[in-house]
């Protein structure tokens, strides 16, 4: 049998008594002298507070700035030929091959607009030779551009079939021919090769 006092001692809730002299944290010489902050506290301090727009005009201005930044980012990506920003018609290794093949050459089609402008200016000259040139030059120039486009189309399709037999090559010939008719510095995506480079 347990004594009543002993029984009370066994089932009594024990409380930890605070030590008379608790250990004190002593900063190391040369240390920062303060505890290292927790990661979540440091991240909270790093975050910039998100302030709501004051009115509808301010919200609209912010939205326009964000959209303008996104458009600029997309334009830069397209100019670099980054696949993430290209249109569907420009994506894939076959289309890149077609672009590089065309961009590595001087094409008559790329000077078509300049030549047409010269022809328009010549039409203002009141001479027989100028009028004859204005009459004959456009159809002759268009025929040359057409033949050049057909030749480029066949070459690109043959090259694409050799290098990428398992890729979709539909429309790549027309794609190459249409790019050859564009002014070089206005082509999108921008040329990634120099004229004369081997593709």
Buried (B, 14 or more C-beta within 10 A) or exposed (E): EEEEEEEEEEEEEEEEEEEEEEEEEEEEEEEEEEEEEEEEEEEEEEEEEEEEEEEEEEEEEEEEEEEEEEEEEBEEBBBEBEEEBBEEEBEBEBBBBBBBBBBBBEBBBBBBEEBBEBBEEBEEEEEEEBEEBBEEBBEEBEEEBEEBBEEBBEBBBEBBEEEBEEBEBEBBBBBBBBBBBBEBEEBEBBBBBEEEEEB
